[in-house]
Amino acid sequence: MSDFTRRQAIGTAALSATGAALAATHGSAAAQVPASAAAAAFAGKHAPKPLPFNPAKLTGLSEKLITSHWENNYQGSVRGLNTIETRLAAAMADPEFPPVAYSGLKREELHRTGSVVLHELYFGALGGSGNPGGSIAEALGNWFGSHDAWAAEFRRTAMSLAGGSGWCVLTWNAHTRSLHNYWAWDHMHGAVTGTPLIALDMYEHAYHMDYGTAAARYVDAFMANLDWAVVDARYRAAIA
Ligand SMILES: [Fe+2]
């Protein structure tokens, strides 16, 4: 074999190997491994959590409002998340399922998950006296200068979303190890490495029935019903 022929043979072999590697990589990225509907990730078995308080006993938030919010908006998100998970399993079983359509399902998975989690944090911290206490109250005073200064910024953040949609979220940022009132335009807006401690729903469905467009009065009512023992437990778990 001449040098030219040998080099050509080596080059052809190298190209073939590269092609095989690329094909393997591509095959891996686009692998069509059917998802088992029994797998937890695609089971679609999320169950709504009951309200941890009597909705007729809150101050300034009507039973009709709370019940409607819990039944329609929250449970609707739970049902939606379950549907999306089963659709993801079906899509994974379809080799021809378009990537752009899969993108839509993944977006909706994130959206519904955010809604379920934030609503559970919202309802889960209601039913209290509104009187701050515990290590979280002390920490907020330290970070913001005073508890009132924290509360003022929390309310300002909430009102910046009034008339639109979103969440005002007191968050423990595990990366910066600090507390912040974060602005969330929708269910998918969360601080990276953030653990929500208080989630205030600023979508109009959360207050319009009781307060119309008077969102500030709704924020007052939310604060008056906060269970700070719950918030403190979340904080202590987050910093542990
Ligand atoms: Fe809501």
Residues whose N, C-alpha, C, O or C-beta is under 5 A from the ligand:
A	BS01	LIG	N73 D201 Y203 A206
